[in-house]
Structure formats: structure tokens, C-alpha cells
Amino acid sequence: MQQNLSKETMKNIILMMLALMMCCEMSAKGKQKAAGEWVATWATATEFTGKGDMPKSGTLTGKSIRQIVRVSIGGNVMRLHLSNEYSKQPVEIKSIYIADLDNDPGRNPVAAEDVANIGIKINPKSAKYLKFNGKKNITIPAGETVVSDELAYNLKPLQRLSINISYGETPENATSHRGSRTTSYIINGEATPKSDFTKNPEREDHWYNIATIDVRREGCEAIAIIGNSITDGRGTTTNLQDRWTDFLADKLQANEATRNIAVLNLGIGGNAVCFGGLSDPAVKRFDRDCLQQAGVKTIVVFEGINDLGGTNGDAEMRAKKIIECYKDFIKKAHDKGMKIYGATISPYFKSFYDNGDPFREAARQYINKWIRESKAFDGVLDFDAVVRDPQNISVVQERYQMDWLHLNPAGYEALGNYAAENMKFAAE
């Protein structure tokens, strides 16, 4: 009897343990679901760093850098992607902490003398260290990327975030993004949240090693925008975050129906679709910069002027090749279940690309006609029509131009507002 009772008791205990394990597993799954999925809130296109874009002192070894980014959507859990893709040596990182700015001006007016120092001071009480497999330090091998452990952090929509990296040994040529449109502050030694970056730091308008910030959110999605210097922000005001993608993010956050839409700027100055240009062309980086970003449901392609600007009697061939590349982008996006928008190429007459060759303009008009009328894209952003002079459609309106190719902040605001009004999103 005692033996039977013991067997029965053991059976009950085992059943109770199995039930408890199932409950714990279901609870863990429930918590994971409640936490939401990863979605990128900020990203940049990484590239090779030539000597002219390295710090003026020549190296980041043994130094700390404070870099400022502006996110789009907020979140309470985040992670950071770092890249050493374009370097031939490993990069040794001693520590990274993030922090709120001491005074984030948002869209409020900033005195001219203060613009150059936006982000130089942080709120040390807000600082938190990122970790990698539980450790503060990490060495990223040449040609590789890493992602931090997830971190609880109150990241607010549209806030500027300070990312502070302390380096050990670094490559001769860093992996960077040249067109940050923000100032990075560099000091000697390993920084802590109490370090003072205001005492004559080295200044560079580039980002080094940072690539993407993800947040864990429910019901959110991201737009990945691949482009050239017009998207990267040539002609904007350094530190004031007035690229067209910034204005788009502002508009989306101002509308309750679109506050769950993140905006990722993957523009590179001088970039091309497939012919020449600077850094990897769009055909080479499209998968990494658009398809592989967390939470992307929509892509915008705004490229082409640099391909056409380099024509040498082959404008017609280039135009047809660009369209073939667009078709490939469309297929790749649709295979992933993503929507993809085509943006028309804006005017360039009176700029350095205006060499009197009529075939360049004919090629631009040919591509734009295909974008508008082929219905190959899921939607069209007719940026050409937004900024061109109604009296001379080959020229940008004077009120919007910076150098007759790139726009000024007013021109970028016009593009951002137009995009917000003319795009449709699954999360709406």
C-alpha cells in the first residue's frame, strides 16, 4: 500500500511539474509577445572611410567619441547595431554608453552660436551602458557587424540621443557614414558619463561604426529610404536635423494614425544606382540597407541623378539600365511582402551637372515618365513636380535650391510634407 501510494505521489508530482513548466513556457511566450517585435527607429548607410574623412588627428585609437542621432519612433527597450564592414583590421571597443542630451532643442529655435554645440553636453543621470553578451567591451573583427544586448531605456519619439564610444585599437580606415549632418565630439582616453567633452574636443561631421538602432514595439513598422546626397541631406543645417526624411518623421509623429511609423535615412552623398558614384551603389547595398532592416514594410527609392550626371554619350543606355535595376528592387521588395515607392528624379539644370548635353535631360525625363506611368512601383512620390520651376521644368525653384541640384531646408521640408501626405502604410 505504501509502495503504491509512493508511486501515485510521484506520478502526481511529475504531472504538477510538467504543468508548471508548461505554464512558465506559456507565460514567457506571453511576455515576449507583449514586448513586441524589433523595428528600426534610426539607421544610416555605412561606407568605407577614406583618409580625408578620418579624424584630423588621423586615428580613433585610445579616444572617445560622442555621436548624436535623432530617432523617429520611441520605445522602452532598444539595441544598437555596430559595423566594421569596410575595415581591414578589427576595432576594439572598451565601452559604449547612451544618454539623453542636456538640452534637446527639438524643433525650437536655436541661437546661431549654440547650433555647433548641440549634443556636446549630456544628462549623466540618464546614461546607461550597452553590453555585448553581458560585457561592456567588444572587439569587432574586420568585415563584420555586431548587435548589442537589449537595453531598457526610455527612448522618446524624435529625441536626439548621445552615443558615446570609447576605443582601444582601431583600424587605419574606419567604417563610417560621411554625411552625418551632425557634429561628433572626440576626446582622449576612455569616457564616462561624467566626462567633459566641452574642453576643446576634436570635431568631425561624420558617424563612426554606428549603423542602426532598433526598439521593441507592437504594431509598428519602418520606411527604408535609399538615396543619394539629396536624401543624405546636402544643403541642410548641421545639427538641426532638417533633411527631408526628418520632416517626414515630424509629420508622421504629429498624426496619431502614423505615430507607429519609423523613418530610416539610407542616403549616401554621391551615390548612384549602378553607374559610378561614391560608396557601394544602390544595387549592391539594397538588400542590407532596405530588406534586412528590422520592421521595414515600405521602401522608397530616390536615386539616379548621379548615374545620369556622369554620362558620356551613353545617357539612353544608362536610363534603360536604371529602370532594369528599379524592376529588380521592386521584385525583391515584393518577394519580402514589402511595398515600394519610386521617387522621380529632381532637376539639375544650372548645377555642376549641367554641361549642355540634351541627352542627360532626355534620360531624366524618360526615367521619370516610366516611374509615373508604368505602375511598376506600388506608389509614386513625384518629387520632381514638387520642386521644379513651373515656368522651366528642368530647373529647381529658386526658393528651394542650394546649388541648383541640392535643396535648402525649405525645399527639404516641401519634400517631407509631400511624402507624408502621399504615402499609405499598413499600420494606419
Sine and cosine of phi, psi and omega as CSV:
sin_phi,cos_phi,sin_psi,cos_psi,sin_omega,cos_omega
0.00,0.00,-0.73,0.69,0.01,-1.00
-0.89,0.46,-0.62,0.79,0.00,-1.00
-0.92,0.40,-0.67,0.74,0.04,-1.00
-0.90,0.44,-0.66,0.75,0.01,-1.00
-0.88,0.47,-0.66,0.75,0.01,-1.00
-0.89,0.45,-0.66,0.75,0.03,-1.00
-0.90,0.43,-0.65,0.76,0.00,-1.00
-0.91,0.41,-0.65,0.76,0.02,-1.00
-0.90,0.44,-0.70,0.71,0.02,-1.00
-0.88,0.48,-0.64,0.77,0.02,-1.00
-0.88,0.47,-0.69,0.72,0.00,-1.00
-0.91,0.42,-0.64,0.77,0.01,-1.00
-0.89,0.45,-0.70,0.71,0.01,-1.00
-0.88,0.47,-0.69,0.72,0.02,-1.00
-0.89,0.46,-0.65,0.76,0.03,-1.00
-0.91,0.42,-0.63,0.77,0.00,-1.00
-0.92,0.39,-0.66,0.75,0.03,-1.00
-0.89,0.45,-0.67,0.75,0.01,-1.00
-0.90,0.43,-0.65,0.76,0.01,-1.00
-0.91,0.42,-0.66,0.75,0.02,-1.00
-0.89,0.45,-0.64,0.76,0.02,-1.00
-0.90,0.43,-0.65,0.76,0.03,-1.00
-0.90,0.44,-0.67,0.74,0.01,-1.00
-0.90,0.43,-0.65,0.76,0.01,-1.00
-0.90,0.43,-0.69,0.72,0.02,-1.00
-0.90,0.43,-0.62,0.79,0.02,-1.00
-0.91,0.42,-0.67,0.74,0.01,-1.00
-0.89,0.45,-0.66,0.75,0.03,-1.00
-0.90,0.43,-0.62,0.78,0.02,-1.00
-0.90,0.44,-0.67,0.74,0.02,-1.00
-0.91,0.42,-0.64,0.77,0.00,-1.00
-0.90,0.43,-0.66,0.75,0.01,-1.00
-0.91,0.41,-0.65,0.76,-0.01,-1.00
-0.91,0.43,-0.51,0.86,-0.03,-1.00
-0.94,0.33,-0.36,0.93,0.04,-1.00
1.00,0.00,-0.07,-1.00,-0.02,-1.00
-0.97,-0.25,0.37,-0.93,0.06,-1.00
-0.95,0.32,0.68,-0.73,0.11,-0.99
-0.61,-0.79,0.71,-0.71,0.01,-1.00
-0.95,0.31,0.71,-0.70,0.05,-1.00
-0.94,-0.33,-0.34,0.94,0.07,-1.00
-0.50,-0.86,0.59,-0.81,0.07,-1.00
-0.39,-0.92,0.37,-0.93,0.13,-0.99
-0.64,-0.77,0.37,-0.93,0.01,-1.00
-1.00,0.01,0.90,-0.44,-0.01,-1.00
-0.98,0.19,0.41,-0.91,-0.09,-1.00
-0.39,-0.92,0.19,-0.98,0.06,-1.00
-0.93,0.37,0.60,-0.80,0.00,-1.00
-0.96,-0.29,0.94,-0.35,0.09,-1.00
-0.96,0.27,0.18,-0.98,-0.05,-1.00
-0.83,0.55,-0.60,0.80,-0.04,-1.00
-0.94,0.35,-0.25,0.97,0.00,-1.00
-0.94,-0.34,0.07,1.00,0.17,-0.98
-0.98,0.19,0.31,-0.95,0.07,-1.00
-0.80,0.60,0.52,-0.85,-0.05,-1.00
-0.86,0.50,-0.45,0.89,0.05,-1.00
-0.97,0.26,-0.18,0.98,0.10,-0.99
0.99,-0.15,-0.25,0.97,-0.10,-1.00
-0.40,-0.92,0.35,-0.94,0.16,-0.99
-0.96,-0.27,0.00,1.00,-0.04,-1.00
-0.87,0.49,0.77,-0.64,0.03,-1.00
0.95,0.32,0.32,0.95,-0.04,-1.00
-0.83,-0.56,0.18,-0.98,0.08,-1.00
-0.83,-0.56,0.61,-0.79,-0.03,-1.00
-0.80,-0.60,0.71,-0.71,0.09,-1.00
-0.97,-0.26,0.90,-0.43,-0.04,-1.00
-0.89,-0.45,0.62,-0.78,-0.09,-1.00
-0.92,-0.40,0.77,-0.63,0.10,-1.00
-0.79,-0.61,0.34,-0.94,0.06,-1.00
-0.86,-0.50,0.90,-0.44,-0.02,-1.00
-0.98,0.18,0.13,-0.99,0.04,-1.00
-0.96,-0.28,-0.94,0.33,0.09,-1.00
-1.00,-0.03,0.36,-0.93,0.02,-1.00
-0.99,-0.14,-0.06,-1.00,0.03,-1.00
0.04,-1.00,0.24,-0.97,-0.02,-1.00
-0.97,-0.25,-0.12,0.99,0.06,-1.00
-0.71,-0.71,0.74,-0.67,-0.08,-1.00
-0.63,-0.77,0.21,-0.98,0.13,-0.99
-0.50,-0.87,0.39,-0.92,-0.06,-1.00
-0.86,-0.50,0.74,-0.67,0.11,-0.99
-0.99,-0.11,0.70,-0.71,0.05,-1.00
-0.86,-0.51,0.54,-0.84,-0.05,-1.00
-0.79,-0.61,0.70,-0.71,0.18,-0.98
-0.80,-0.59,0.51,0.86,-0.15,-0.99
-0.88,0.48,-0.59,0.81,-0.16,-0.99
-0.98,-0.20,0.20,0.98,-0.04,-1.00
-0.96,-0.27,0.50,-0.86,-0.03,-1.00
-0.99,-0.12,-0.08,1.00,0.06,-1.00
-0.80,-0.60,0.37,-0.93,0.05,-1.00
-0.93,0.38,0.36,-0.93,0.11,-0.99
-0.89,-0.45,0.80,-0.60,-0.03,-1.00
-0.99,-0.14,0.87,-0.49,0.02,-1.00
-0.94,-0.35,0.86,-0.52,-0.01,-1.00
-0.98,0.18,-0.62,0.79,0.00,-1.00
-0.21,-0.98,0.39,-0.92,0.11,-0.99
-0.65,-0.76,0.78,-0.62,0.17,-0.98
-0.79,-0.61,0.48,-0.88,0.06,-1.00
-0.92,-0.39,0.38,-0.93,-0.03,-1.00
-0.31,-0.95,0.44,-0.90,0.17,-0.99
-0.95,0.32,0.45,-0.89,0.10,-1.00
-0.94,0.33,0.46,-0.89,0.08,-1.00
-0.88,0.47,-0.57,0.82,0.03,-1.00
-0.49,-0.87,0.99,-0.16,0.04,-1.00
-1.00,0.03,0.93,-0.38,-0.09,-1.00
-0.97,0.26,-0.20,0.98,-0.07,-1.00
0.85,0.53,-0.78,-0.63,0.05,-1.00
-0.99,-0.17,0.17,0.99,0.02,-1.00
-0.94,0.34,0.48,-0.88,0.03,-1.00
-0.86,0.51,0.59,-0.81,0.00,-1.00
-0.83,-0.56,0.76,-0.65,0.04,-1.00
-0.86,0.51,0.62,-0.78,-0.08,-1.00
-0.81,0.59,-0.64,0.77,-0.05,-1.00
-0.95,0.31,-0.25,0.97,-0.03,-1.00
-0.99,-0.14,-0.27,0.96,-0.09,-1.00
-0.86,0.52,-0.65,0.76,-0.07,-1.00
-0.93,0.37,-0.25,0.97,-0.07,-1.00
-0.93,-0.38,0.22,0.97,0.02,-1.00
-0.88,0.47,0.85,-0.53,0.02,-1.00
1.00,-0.10,-0.10,1.00,-0.05,-1.00
-0.94,0.34,-0.44,0.90,0.07,-1.00
-0.93,-0.37,0.61,-0.79,0.03,-1.00
-0.88,-0.47,0.18,-0.98,0.19,-0.98
-1.00,-0.05,0.98,-0.21,-0.11,-0.99
-0.88,0.48,-0.43,0.90,0.00,-1.00
-0.93,0.37,-0.37,0.93,-0.01,-1.00
-1.00,0.04,-0.14,0.99,-0.14,-0.99
-0.93,0.37,0.64,-0.76,0.10,-1.00
-0.64,-0.77,0.64,-0.77,0.01,-1.00
-1.00,0.09,0.68,-0.73,0.15,-0.99
-0.99,0.11,0.49,-0.87,0.02,-1.00
-0.77,-0.64,0.35,-0.94,-0.01,-1.00
-0.77,-0.64,0.95,-0.32,-0.14,-0.99
0.80,0.60,0.64,0.77,0.07,-1.00
1.00,0.09,-0.02,1.00,-0.04,-1.00
-0.91,-0.41,0.50,-0.87,0.02,-1.00
-0.97,0.24,-0.47,0.88,-0.09,-1.00
-0.98,-0.20,0.45,-0.89,0.07,-1.00
-0.39,-0.92,0.55,-0.83,0.14,-0.99
-0.91,-0.40,0.84,-0.55,-0.02,-1.00
-0.99,-0.12,0.88,-0.47,-0.01,-1.00
-0.89,0.47,0.36,-0.93,0.05,-1.00
-0.85,0.53,0.70,-0.71,0.07,-1.00
0.98,0.18,0.14,0.99,-0.09,-1.00
-0.85,-0.53,0.17,-0.98,0.06,-1.00
-0.80,-0.61,0.35,-0.94,0.07,-1.00
-0.65,-0.76,0.32,-0.95,0.08,-1.00
-0.77,-0.64,0.64,-0.77,-0.04,-1.00
-0.96,0.29,0.24,-0.97,0.21,-0.98
-0.90,0.44,0.41,-0.91,0.05,-1.00
-0.94,0.34,0.52,-0.85,-0.10,-0.99
-0.71,-0.70,0.76,-0.65,0.11,-0.99
-0.96,0.30,0.86,-0.52,-0.04,-1.00
-0.38,-0.93,0.69,-0.72,-0.02,-1.00
-0.99,0.10,1.00,0.10,-0.01,-1.00
-1.00,0.00,0.89,-0.46,-0.10,-1.00
-1.00,-0.04,0.50,-0.87,0.02,-1.00
-0.84,0.54,0.69,-0.72,0.08,-1.00
0.91,0.42,0.21,0.98,-0.02,-1.00
-0.98,0.19,0.48,-0.88,0.19,-0.98
-0.99,0.12,0.71,-0.71,-0.03,-1.00
-0.86,-0.51,0.69,-0.73,0.06,-1.00
-1.00,-0.08,0.81,-0.58,0.05,-1.00
-0.91,-0.42,0.88,-0.47,-0.15,-0.99
-0.91,-0.42,0.92,-0.38,-0.05,-1.00
-0.92,-0.38,0.76,-0.65,0.12,-0.99
-0.95,-0.31,0.81,-0.58,-0.11,-0.99
-0.98,-0.22,0.52,-0.85,0.29,-0.96
-0.99,-0.10,-0.89,-0.46,0.07,-1.00
-0.98,0.20,0.64,-0.77,-0.05,-1.00
-0.75,-0.67,0.34,-0.94,-0.02,-1.00
-0.93,0.36,0.33,-0.94,0.07,-1.00
-0.89,0.45,-0.63,0.78,0.07,-1.00
-0.85,-0.53,0.91,-0.41,-0.03,-1.00
-0.96,0.28,0.26,-0.97,0.25,-0.97
-1.00,-0.04,0.78,-0.62,-0.16,-0.99
-0.54,-0.84,-0.04,-1.00,0.30,-0.96
-0.77,-0.63,0.88,-0.47,-0.13,-0.99
-0.92,0.39,-0.64,0.77,-0.15,-0.99
-0.99,-0.12,0.86,0.51,-0.05,-1.00
-0.92,0.39,-0.47,0.88,-0.09,-1.00
0.85,0.53,0.31,0.95,0.11,-0.99
-0.68,-0.73,0.41,-0.91,0.01,-1.00
-1.00,0.00,0.75,-0.66,0.15,-0.99
-0.97,-0.24,0.65,-0.76,-0.09,-1.00
-0.93,-0.37,0.77,-0.63,-0.12,-0.99
-0.85,-0.53,0.75,-0.66,0.06,-1.00
-0.77,-0.64,0.26,-0.97,0.03,-1.00
-0.99,0.16,0.52,-0.86,0.09,-1.00
1.00,0.08,0.00,-1.00,0.00,-1.00
-1.00,0.04,0.80,-0.60,-0.05,-1.00
-1.00,0.03,0.46,-0.89,0.17,-0.98
-0.81,-0.58,0.18,-0.98,0.02,-1.00
-0.84,0.54,-0.32,0.95,0.01,-1.00
-0.99,-0.10,0.02,1.00,-0.01,-1.00
-0.91,0.41,0.58,-0.82,-0.02,-1.00
-0.99,-0.16,0.92,-0.39,0.01,-1.00
-1.00,-0.06,0.06,1.00,-0.11,-0.99
-1.00,0.04,-0.20,0.98,-0.10,-1.00
-1.00,0.02,0.99,0.14,0.07,-1.00
0.81,0.59,0.82,0.57,0.03,-1.00
-0.96,0.29,0.38,-0.93,0.19,-0.98
-0.96,0.28,0.65,-0.76,-0.07,-1.00
-0.87,-0.50,0.71,-0.70,0.07,-1.00
-0.63,-0.78,0.68,-0.73,0.05,-1.00
-1.00,-0.07,0.84,0.54,0.03,-1.00
-0.63,-0.77,0.39,-0.92,0.19,-0.98
-0.97,-0.25,0.62,-0.78,0.02,-1.00
-0.86,-0.52,0.81,-0.58,0.14,-0.99
0.95,0.30,-0.42,0.91,-0.02,-1.00
-0.97,0.23,0.62,-0.79,-0.09,-1.00
-0.77,-0.64,-0.75,0.66,-0.10,-0.99
-0.48,-0.88,0.57,-0.82,0.20,-0.98
-0.88,-0.47,0.81,-0.58,0.08,-1.00
-0.96,-0.30,0.51,-0.86,0.19,-0.98
-0.83,-0.55,0.45,-0.90,0.04,-1.00
-0.99,-0.12,0.92,-0.40,-0.09,-1.00
-0.62,-0.79,0.41,-0.91,0.12,-0.99
-0.99,-0.11,0.60,-0.80,0.15,-0.99
0.90,0.43,0.47,0.88,-0.01,-1.00
-0.90,-0.43,0.32,-0.95,0.06,-1.00
-0.50,-0.87,0.19,-0.98,-0.06,-1.00
-0.78,-0.63,0.48,-0.88,0.17,-0.99
-0.97,-0.25,0.81,-0.59,0.10,-1.00
-0.97,-0.23,0.84,-0.55,-0.08,-1.00
-0.90,-0.43,0.93,-0.36,0.00,-1.00
-0.99,-0.17,0.76,-0.65,-0.10,-1.00
-0.27,-0.96,-0.18,-0.98,0.00,-1.00
-0.94,-0.33,-0.49,-0.87,-0.10,-1.00
-0.91,0.41,-0.39,0.92,0.02,-1.00
-0.94,0.35,-0.53,0.85,0.11,-0.99
-0.99,0.12,-0.62,0.79,0.01,-1.00
-0.89,0.46,-0.44,0.90,0.13,-0.99
0.93,-0.36,0.36,0.93,0.08,-1.00
-0.87,0.50,0.81,-0.58,-0.05,-1.00
0.98,-0.21,-0.11,0.99,0.06,-1.00
-0.99,0.14,0.02,-1.00,-0.02,-1.00
-0.99,-0.15,0.89,-0.46,-0.01,-1.00
-0.81,0.59,0.78,-0.63,0.03,-1.00
0.99,0.15,-0.09,1.00,-0.03,-1.00
-0.98,-0.18,0.00,1.00,0.13,-0.99
0.81,0.58,0.85,0.53,0.00,-1.00
-0.85,-0.53,0.66,0.75,0.21,-0.98
-0.95,0.30,0.26,-0.97,0.01,-1.00
-0.92,0.39,-0.50,0.86,0.04,-1.00
-0.93,0.37,-0.50,0.86,0.07,-1.00
-0.92,0.40,-0.69,0.72,0.03,-1.00
-0.91,0.41,-0.58,0.82,0.09,-1.00
-0.88,0.47,-0.73,0.69,0.02,-1.00
-0.87,0.49,-0.64,0.76,0.06,-1.00
-0.84,0.54,-0.75,0.66,-0.04,-1.00
-0.89,0.46,-0.67,0.74,-0.01,-1.00
-0.91,0.41,-0.62,0.79,0.02,-1.00
-0.95,0.31,-0.43,0.90,0.00,-1.00
-0.97,0.23,-0.23,0.97,-0.03,-1.00
-0.95,-0.32,0.87,-0.49,-0.06,-1.00
-0.83,0.55,-0.54,0.84,-0.05,-1.00
-0.95,0.30,-0.30,0.95,-0.07,-1.00
-0.84,-0.54,0.26,0.97,0.00,-1.00
-0.93,0.37,-0.21,0.98,0.01,-1.00
-1.00,-0.09,0.25,0.97,-0.03,-1.00
-0.96,-0.28,0.87,-0.49,0.06,-1.00
-1.00,-0.01,0.45,-0.89,-0.02,-1.00
-0.84,-0.54,0.83,-0.56,-0.03,-1.00
-0.91,-0.42,0.85,-0.52,-0.01,-1.00
-1.00,-0.09,0.95,-0.31,0.02,-1.00
-0.93,-0.36,0.61,0.80,0.08,-1.00
-0.99,0.15,0.51,-0.86,0.09,-1.00
-0.71,-0.70,0.78,-0.62,0.03,-1.00
-0.86,0.51,0.75,-0.66,0.02,-1.00
0.98,0.19,0.11,0.99,-0.10,-1.00
-0.97,0.25,0.45,-0.89,0.01,-1.00
-0.78,-0.62,0.24,-0.97,0.05,-1.00
-0.96,0.30,-0.80,0.60,-0.05,-1.00
-0.50,-0.86,-0.14,0.99,-0.05,-1.00
-0.90,-0.44,0.96,-0.28,0.11,-0.99
0.90,0.44,-0.68,-0.73,-0.04,-1.00
0.98,0.22,-0.08,-1.00,-0.02,-1.00
-0.96,-0.27,0.56,-0.83,0.00,-1.00
0.89,0.45,-0.05,-1.00,-0.03,-1.00
-0.87,0.49,0.75,-0.66,0.04,-1.00
-0.91,0.42,0.25,-0.97,-0.05,-1.00
-0.85,0.53,-0.58,0.82,-0.01,-1.00
-0.89,0.45,-0.46,0.89,-0.02,-1.00
-1.00,0.03,-0.51,0.86,-0.11,-0.99
-0.96,-0.27,-0.02,1.00,-0.08,-1.00
-0.84,0.54,-0.72,0.69,-0.04,-1.00
-0.88,0.48,-0.77,0.63,-0.04,-1.00
-0.90,0.44,-0.75,0.66,-0.17,-0.99
-0.99,0.16,-0.37,0.93,-0.04,-1.00
-0.89,-0.46,-0.86,0.52,-0.13,-0.99
-0.93,0.37,-0.52,0.86,-0.13,-0.99
-0.99,-0.12,0.04,1.00,0.07,-1.00
-0.97,0.24,0.64,-0.77,-0.05,-1.00
-0.90,0.43,0.75,-0.66,0.14,-0.99
0.98,0.18,0.12,0.99,-0.03,-1.00
-0.95,0.31,0.79,-0.61,0.08,-1.00
-0.87,-0.49,-0.27,0.96,-0.06,-1.00
-0.68,-0.73,0.65,-0.76,0.04,-1.00
-0.83,-0.55,0.61,-0.79,0.13,-0.99
-0.86,-0.51,0.76,-0.65,0.06,-1.00
-0.94,-0.34,0.91,-0.42,-0.01,-1.00
-0.74,-0.68,0.98,0.20,-0.08,-1.00
-0.68,-0.73,-0.02,-1.00,0.20,-0.98
0.88,-0.48,-0.50,0.87,-0.11,-0.99
-0.92,0.39,-0.53,0.85,0.00,-1.00
-0.96,0.28,-0.51,0.86,0.12,-0.99
-0.89,0.46,-0.72,0.69,-0.05,-1.00
-0.95,0.31,-0.55,0.83,-0.02,-1.00
-0.91,0.42,-0.35,0.94,0.00,-1.00
-0.99,-0.16,0.21,0.98,-0.03,-1.00
-0.90,0.43,0.50,-0.87,0.03,-1.00
-0.61,-0.79,0.92,0.38,-0.04,-1.00
0.99,0.15,0.12,0.99,-0.03,-1.00
-0.83,-0.55,0.52,0.85,-0.08,-1.00
-0.87,0.49,-0.66,0.75,-0.04,-1.00
-0.90,0.44,-0.70,0.71,0.02,-1.00
-0.89,0.46,-0.68,0.74,-0.01,-1.00
-0.90,0.45,-0.67,0.74,0.00,-1.00
-0.87,0.50,-0.70,0.72,-0.01,-1.00
-0.92,0.39,-0.61,0.79,0.02,-1.00
-0.92,0.39,-0.64,0.77,0.03,-1.00
-0.87,0.50,-0.68,0.73,0.01,-1.00
-0.90,0.44,-0.63,0.78,0.07,-1.00
-0.88,0.47,-0.63,0.78,0.05,-1.00
-0.91,0.42,-0.67,0.74,0.06,-1.00
-0.85,0.53,-0.69,0.72,0.00,-1.00
-0.87,0.49,-0.62,0.79,0.03,-1.00
-0.92,0.40,-0.67,0.74,0.06,-1.00
-0.85,0.52,-0.70,0.72,-0.03,-1.00
-0.88,0.48,-0.71,0.70,0.01,-1.00
-0.88,0.47,-0.70,0.71,0.01,-1.00
-0.87,0.49,-0.68,0.73,0.01,-1.00
-0.90,0.44,-0.72,0.70,-0.02,-1.00
-0.91,0.41,-0.57,0.82,0.06,-1.00
-0.89,0.45,-0.44,0.90,0.03,-1.00
-1.00,-0.06,0.03,1.00,-0.03,-1.00
0.97,0.24,0.37,0.93,-0.02,-1.00
-0.98,-0.17,0.46,-0.89,0.17,-0.99
-1.00,0.01,0.51,-0.86,-0.02,-1.00
-0.66,-0.75,0.76,-0.65,0.01,-1.00
-0.96,-0.26,0.61,-0.80,0.15,-0.99
-0.96,-0.26,0.75,-0.67,0.05,-1.00
-0.97,-0.26,0.74,-0.67,0.01,-1.00
-0.93,0.37,0.48,-0.88,-0.05,-1.00
-0.99,0.17,0.81,-0.59,-0.06,-1.00
-0.98,0.22,0.28,-0.96,-0.11,-0.99
-0.92,0.38,0.33,-0.94,0.00,-1.00
-0.69,-0.72,-0.04,1.00,-0.01,-1.00
-0.84,0.54,0.58,-0.82,-0.08,-1.00
0.98,0.19,-0.06,1.00,0.02,-1.00
-1.00,-0.06,-0.03,-1.00,0.01,-1.00
-0.92,0.39,-0.24,0.97,0.07,-1.00
-1.00,0.08,-0.14,0.99,-0.04,-1.00
-1.00,0.07,1.00,-0.07,-0.03,-1.00
-0.95,-0.32,0.21,0.98,0.02,-1.00
1.00,0.08,0.02,1.00,0.01,-1.00
-0.98,0.18,0.94,-0.35,-0.05,-1.00
-0.93,0.38,-0.34,0.94,-0.05,-1.00
-0.95,0.30,-0.46,0.89,0.07,-1.00
-0.89,0.46,-0.74,0.68,-0.01,-1.00
-0.92,0.38,-0.62,0.78,0.05,-1.00
-0.88,0.48,-0.62,0.78,0.02,-1.00
-0.92,0.39,-0.65,0.76,0.04,-1.00
-0.88,0.47,-0.71,0.70,0.00,-1.00
-0.91,0.43,-0.60,0.80,0.02,-1.00
-0.89,0.46,-0.73,0.68,0.01,-1.00
-0.90,0.43,-0.70,0.71,-0.02,-1.00
-0.89,0.46,-0.63,0.78,0.04,-1.00
-0.88,0.47,-0.67,0.75,0.03,-1.00
-0.90,0.43,-0.68,0.73,0.02,-1.00
-0.87,0.50,-0.71,0.71,-0.05,-1.00
-0.94,0.34,-0.63,0.78,-0.25,-0.97
-0.95,-0.32,-0.30,0.95,-0.10,-1.00
-0.96,0.29,-0.41,0.91,-0.08,-1.00
0.88,0.47,0.35,0.94,0.04,-1.00
-0.96,0.30,-0.64,0.77,0.10,-1.00
-0.97,0.23,0.39,-0.92,0.06,-1.00
-0.96,0.29,-0.36,0.93,0.03,-1.00
-0.31,-0.95,0.30,-0.95,-0.03,-1.00
-0.84,-0.54,0.73,-0.68,0.19,-0.98
-0.95,-0.30,0.97,-0.26,-0.10,-0.99
-1.00,0.06,0.94,0.35,-0.02,-1.00
-0.90,0.44,-0.54,0.84,0.07,-1.00
-0.82,0.57,-0.74,0.67,-0.03,-1.00
-0.92,0.39,-0.49,0.87,-0.03,-1.00
-0.93,0.36,-0.67,0.75,-0.17,-0.99
-0.96,-0.29,-0.17,0.99,-0.07,-1.00
-0.96,0.27,0.41,-0.91,0.06,-1.00
-0.97,0.24,0.86,-0.51,-0.01,-1.00
-0.85,0.52,-0.45,0.89,0.00,-1.00
-1.00,0.08,-0.27,0.96,0.00,-1.00
-0.45,-0.89,1.00,-0.06,-0.20,-0.98
-0.95,0.32,-0.07,1.00,0.06,-1.00
-1.00,-0.05,0.06,1.00,-0.08,-1.00
-0.78,-0.62,0.62,-0.79,0.11,-0.99
-0.95,0.32,0.60,-0.80,0.09,-1.00
-0.83,0.55,0.65,-0.76,-0.06,-1.00
-0.87,0.49,-0.56,0.83,-0.04,-1.00
-0.93,0.36,-0.27,0.96,-0.03,-1.00
-0.96,-0.28,-0.21,0.98,-0.18,-0.98
-1.00,0.02,0.51,-0.86,0.14,-0.99
-0.96,-0.28,-0.73,0.69,0.04,-1.00
-0.63,-0.78,0.43,0.90,0.00,-1.00
0.96,0.30,0.04,1.00,0.16,-0.99
-0.83,-0.56,-0.82,0.58,0.07,-1.00
-1.00,0.08,0.38,-0.93,-0.05,-1.00
-0.98,-0.17,0.25,-0.97,0.16,-0.99
-1.00,-0.10,0.08,-1.00,-0.04,-1.00
-0.83,0.56,-0.56,0.83,0.03,-1.00
-0.90,0.43,-0.64,0.77,0.05,-1.00
-0.91,0.41,-0.66,0.76,0.02,-1.00
-0.93,0.38,-0.59,0.81,0.06,-1.00
-0.89,0.45,-0.63,0.78,0.03,-1.00
-0.88,0.48,-0.67,0.74,0.03,-1.00
-0.91,0.41,-0.71,0.70,-0.03,-1.00
-0.89,0.46,-0.68,0.74,0.02,-1.00
-0.91,0.42,-0.67,0.74,0.01,-1.00
-0.88,0.47,-0.70,0.71,-0.02,-1.00
-0.88,0.47,-0.68,0.74,0.00,-1.00
-0.88,0.48,-0.56,0.83,-0.04,-1.00
-0.99,0.12,-0.26,0.96,-0.15,-0.99
-0.86,-0.51,0.16,0.99,0.05,-1.00
-0.94,-0.35,0.53,-0.85,0.03,-1.00
-0.86,-0.50,0.62,-0.78,-0.11,-0.99
-0.78,-0.63,0.55,-0.84,-0.02,-1.00
-0.90,0.44,-0.49,0.87,-0.07,-1.00
-0.99,0.16,-0.13,0.99,-0.01,-1.00
-0.94,0.33,0.00,0.00,0.00,0.00
